[in-house]
Amino acid sequence: MLITTHTFSPSATLLCCRKPLLRPLNLHRSANLRRPTSFHLSNPIRSFVESRGNLGMKRGFGPVCYSAPVTTTNLQWICTISSAVLMFAKGTAIQKSFLVPFFALQAPASLVSWIKGEYGIWTAFLALLVRLFFYIPGELELPFIALLMVILLPYQISNLRGRQEGIVLSLVIAAFLAFQHFTRVGSLRRAFDQGSVIATLAILCVVTVPFVLLI
């Protein structure tokens, strides 16, 4: 007759007692983690961000940063707008006639093609008729002269637009205008007064853009 004996192990007893206690606790925690809150359900921004993130993970794309490109055309547009502002600005004593060849050298190709096209020629023709029969202030004559210069510019000079020679010539004109502006204003502090700040910012743009294009 065989008699089997069972050894009593306290650690086994503790493990047997702990297992039933851990399972409900883990289930309770997982239920709390998976349970959506009212803020998660009612937050459209978070849902949109999560949906876009999931879409990017599915397609295999990561986060992408976008920045505005600094191209030659954008810099030419900044320079053209600044020169147009200087034509109408009041807080400066520069010789504004130098802005006309500067505008002709720095105008972007899209604007030059529009001026030399049908609409630009009609605009110059109507402006010439108004100039013949009515008085035009000096501030309005400069854009009209700049329009005619772009239309009548010879090929040898218009070919300098965008090249190093044309940029150097534009930089010389801009530096001369900046010298006139800051010399006749009197001081750097007066250049940034309320009446001259727009002209000063336009002068700085006119000088900076050809310098950047030359680099």
Beta strands, then each sheet from edge to edge (+ up, - down):
end
